Amino acid sequence: MFSLLLEIDVIDAVCKDLEERGYVIINRKKEIKHSGKDVIAKKTNSNKDIRLFIEAIGETSSDSSSKRYGIPFDRSQIKVHISELLFATAETLSMPKLDEYIY
């Protein structure tokens, strides 16, 4: 039997992959409730820092007190999560940019 991936599982896998690719994890979510991006990573390439701002989502609620814990997200919840991810992307793209970074 398999278990559904929680958001923290996705974050762990993303961080591991990024580190294997030479990125340094600047900040990462470690708790269920938090503010800000789930992962912020950087890598220096040709005298420029590449910055990644990552939002992650699991397959079910990460809150064990939730009545939906362990139950896959339904179609409606998936739409909400995708909408939130698109908003977070737009928010990141609209941030002031620094010349020494590649986003």
C-alpha positions in Angstrom: 0.0 0.0 0.0 1.2 3.5 -0.7 0.7 6.7 1.2 -0.2 10.1 -0.3 2.6 12.7 -0.5 2.3 15.5 1.9 3.5 19.0 1.0 6.6 18.5 3.3 7.4 15.3 1.4 7.4 17.3 -1.9 9.5 20.0 -0.4 12.0 17.4 0.9 12.3 15.8 -2.6 12.6 19.2 -4.3 15.4 20.3 -1.9 17.3 17.1 -2.3 17.1 17.4 -6.1 18.2 21.0 -6.1 21.1 20.3 -3.8 22.2 17.5 -6.2 22.1 20.1 -9.0 24.4 22.4 -7.1 21.8 24.8 -5.6 22.1 26.1 -2.0 18.8 26.1 -0.1 18.5 29.5 1.5 15.1 28.9 3.1 12.6 26.1 3.2 9.3 25.4 4.9 9.6 23.2 7.9 6.1 23.6 9.5 2.6 23.0 8.2 1.5 26.6 8.6 3.9 29.3 7.4 4.1 32.4 5.4 6.4 33.0 2.4 7.7 30.6 -0.3 8.1 27.0 0.4 11.7 26.8 -0.9 14.1 29.6 -1.8 17.3 28.3 -3.5 20.2 29.9 -5.3 23.1 28.9 -7.5 25.9 31.0 -8.9 26.3 30.7 -12.7 28.6 32.9 -14.8 28.9 35.6 -12.0 25.1 35.7 -11.7 23.1 34.2 -8.9 20.1 32.2 -10.0 17.3 32.4 -7.5 14.4 30.0 -7.4 11.2 30.7 -5.5 9.2 27.5 -5.2 5.7 26.8 -4.0 4.9 23.1 -3.4 1.7 21.1 -2.9 1.1 17.6 -1.8 -1.7 15.2 -2.6 -3.6 15.6 0.6 -3.9 18.0 3.6 -0.8 18.1 5.7 -2.8 19.0 8.8 -3.5 15.8 10.7 -6.4 17.5 12.6 -8.1 18.1 9.2 -11.1 15.9 8.4 -9.6 15.6 4.9 -6.2 14.4 6.1 -5.1 11.3 4.1 -7.8 11.8 1.5 -6.7 13.0 -1.9 -7.6 16.5 -2.9 -10.8 16.6 -5.0 -11.3 18.4 -8.3 -12.5 21.6 -6.6 -9.6 21.7 -4.1 -7.1 21.1 -7.0 -8.5 24.1 -8.8 -8.1 26.3 -5.7 -4.5 25.1 -5.1 -3.6 25.7 -8.8 -5.2 29.2 -8.6 -3.1 29.9 -5.4 0.0 28.7 -7.1 -0.6 30.9 -10.2 -1.2 33.9 -7.9 2.1 33.1 -6.1 3.9 32.9 -9.4 2.4 36.3 -10.5 3.4 37.8 -7.1 7.0 36.5 -7.5 7.2 37.8 -11.1 6.1 41.2 -10.0 8.7 41.5 -7.2 11.4 44.2 -7.7 14.4 42.5 -9.5 18.0 43.0 -8.7 20.5 43.1 -11.6 22.8 40.5 -10.1 20.2 37.8 -9.9 18.5 35.7 -12.6 15.0 34.7 -11.6 
